[in-house]
């Protein structure tokens, strides 16, 4: 008697991190709204997500968006990492890190030199090489908070973290500097 070969354990596929598209709007809104309802992040409307869909990065698994983050630009050199949300069923799998790193890549591609984030947890952003700073460094964010407060949105105080991108990329040297000097001297 022969038994058919089959594997009963499916290896779970790692979610794919990618730029968001229009088909992701409702899933992003669902993720963000769950945390906004708890006062953990600012609410977003469907229109806000749709207008800024090019600023979102998502992690998708089996066609389902399970994490998201957005880049909110304040000036050509300053932006905020916002709307970081991970489906509760996916916590602890590194997806928050994945989407934040995706947003960082987006910021670098747009030549943004500094990003900041607000969080209730120190560990997360510190683990991604952000430094603690004061929100007072970002009057643009404070002005937004003032507008939202005037509209009746409760603002939960959060800690502020920043990351400055250094322009560390250089053309590779073809000859080591010490050897180059020796060649010039001869």
LOTORVEX-844437 format. One line per field, with one value per residue (C-alpha): residue number from 0; x, y, z. Coordinates in Angstrom, 2 decimals. Layout:
<nodes>
roro c(NUM  ...) .
u c(X  ...) .
v c(Y  ...) .
w c(Z  ...) .
</nodes>
This chain:
<nodes>
roro c(0  1  2  3  4  5  6  7  8  9  10  11  12  13  14  15  16  17  18  19  20  21  22  23  24  25  26  27  28  29  30  31  32  33  34  35  36  37  38  39  40  41  42  43  44  45  46  47  48  49  50  51  52  53  54  55  56  57  58  59  60  61  62  63  64  65  66  67  68  69  70  71  72  73  74  75  76  77  78  79  80  81  82  83  84  85  86  87  88  89  90  91  92  93  94  95  96  97  98  99  100  101  102  103  104  105  106  107  108  109  110  111  112  113  114  115  116  117  118  119  120  121  122  123  124  125  126  127  128  129  130  131  132  133  134  135  136  137  138  139  140  141  142  143  144  145  146  147  148  149  150  151  152  153  154  155  156  157  158  159  160  161  162  163  164  165  166  167  168  169  170  171  172  173  174  175  176  177  178  179  180  181  182  183  184  185) .
u c(0.00  1.37  0.42  0.16  2.84  1.38  2.42  -0.13  1.84  1.93  4.84  3.36  4.40  5.95  3.70  4.87  5.69  4.75  3.44  -0.28  -2.73  -6.33  -7.58  -6.04  -7.96  -10.71  -8.27  -6.01  -8.99  -10.12  -6.69  -6.27  -9.86  -9.51  -6.59  -8.15  -11.28  -9.05  -7.40  -4.06  -3.76  -5.41  -8.48  -8.40  -11.29  -11.65  -11.04  -7.80  -6.48  -7.51  -5.90  -2.65  -2.57  0.84  2.26  1.20  3.17  1.37  2.21  -0.12  -0.58  -2.78  -4.22  -5.15  -3.55  -2.26  -0.12  0.31  2.25  2.27  4.68  3.15  5.24  5.46  8.15  10.58  13.00  10.68  8.07  6.32  5.93  2.23  -0.64  1.53  -1.00  -0.71  -3.65  -3.87  -3.67  -0.27  1.40  4.90  5.87  7.93  5.39  5.41  9.15  8.71  6.20  8.15  11.30  9.21  8.18  11.82  12.73  9.96  11.31  14.84  13.57  11.93  15.15  13.55  16.36  14.50  11.55  9.83  7.24  5.00  4.46  3.18  6.04  9.72  11.06  9.69  11.21  14.38  14.96  14.85  17.62  15.34  16.34  14.04  13.31  10.74  7.61  8.27  10.87  7.93  5.60  3.86  2.67  1.68  -0.41  -2.15  -2.86  -4.33  -6.67  -7.77  -8.35  -10.48  -12.55  -13.10  -10.53  -8.88  -5.11  -3.33  0.17  2.86  6.62  8.44  11.28  13.35  15.71  17.98  19.15  22.76  23.91  26.42  26.42  29.62  31.13  33.28  37.01  38.84  42.20  42.75  43.72  47.17  48.03  46.70  49.15  52.02  51.13  51.06  54.42  56.16) .
v c(0.00  3.42  6.62  9.82  12.33  15.50  18.05  18.90  21.85  24.85  27.13  30.54  33.08  36.30  39.25  41.38  45.01  47.28  50.72  51.00  51.25  52.40  48.88  49.09  52.18  50.37  47.95  50.82  52.71  49.63  49.16  52.83  53.23  50.37  52.13  55.60  54.34  53.49  56.92  55.40  57.28  60.13  59.24  59.34  59.64  57.59  60.76  61.50  58.00  58.13  61.54  60.35  56.74  57.33  58.04  54.69  51.48  48.23  44.66  42.23  38.53  36.38  39.53  41.00  44.18  43.33  46.42  49.97  53.17  56.54  59.35  62.72  65.46  68.86  70.39  69.17  68.18  67.11  64.39  62.33  58.57  58.24  55.77  52.83  50.04  46.26  43.86  42.46  38.91  39.78  41.38  40.23  39.31  42.42  43.95  47.32  47.47  46.38  49.11  51.83  50.83  51.00  54.55  55.41  54.15  56.34  59.36  58.73  58.39  61.81  63.32  64.04  64.60  64.24  62.23  62.10  59.92  60.11  57.00  55.77  53.28  54.21  50.81  50.57  53.67  53.52  50.01  51.51  54.02  56.99  59.41  60.88  64.56  67.19  67.73  71.46  70.99  70.49  73.51  72.10  69.12  71.31  73.48  70.37  69.25  72.69  72.42  68.93  69.94  72.86  70.33  68.26  65.52  64.42  64.43  61.83  62.99  60.89  60.84  62.20  60.51  61.68  60.24  62.32  60.71  61.36  61.48  58.67  57.38  58.17  57.16  54.12  54.82  52.88  53.23  53.28  56.83  55.74  53.99  56.98  59.33  56.91  56.81  60.63  60.90  58.53) .
w c(0.00  -0.91  0.74  -1.24  -0.42  0.97  3.48  6.10  7.42  5.14  5.64  6.20  3.63  4.90  4.01  1.10  1.88  -1.01  -1.88  -1.25  -4.13  -4.47  -3.78  -0.29  0.88  2.80  4.46  5.54  6.89  8.83  10.43  11.35  12.57  15.05  16.77  16.42  18.21  21.19  21.08  20.11  16.82  14.99  12.96  9.17  6.76  3.61  1.61  3.50  2.89  -0.79  -1.36  0.22  -1.01  -2.66  0.81  2.32  2.54  3.35  4.27  2.52  3.09  0.86  -0.68  2.71  4.10  7.59  8.33  7.12  7.68  5.96  5.17  5.96  4.38  6.05  3.83  1.17  3.94  6.81  7.13  9.78  9.98  10.73  10.74  11.80  12.33  12.43  12.56  16.08  14.71  13.21  16.24  17.09  13.52  12.73  10.37  12.12  11.55  7.93  7.04  8.89  6.99  3.81  4.71  5.37  1.88  0.48  2.39  1.12  -2.46  -2.07  -0.64  2.72  5.21  8.51  9.69  13.05  14.72  17.75  19.83  23.17  23.27  23.49  22.49  18.99  17.42  19.53  18.17  14.66  15.49  16.13  18.87  21.47  20.88  21.76  19.71  20.08  17.29  14.93  15.00  11.92  13.96  16.91  14.57  13.26  16.83  17.57  14.55  15.52  19.16  17.97  15.99  19.16  18.55  21.80  21.47  23.57  24.58  22.94  22.93  19.91  18.03  15.10  12.53  10.36  7.17  6.47  2.93  3.35  -0.19  -2.06  -5.33  -4.59  -4.58  -7.24  -5.48  -1.75  -0.60  0.74  -2.53  -4.50  -2.69  -3.35  -7.04  -7.25  -5.46  -7.88) .
</nodes>
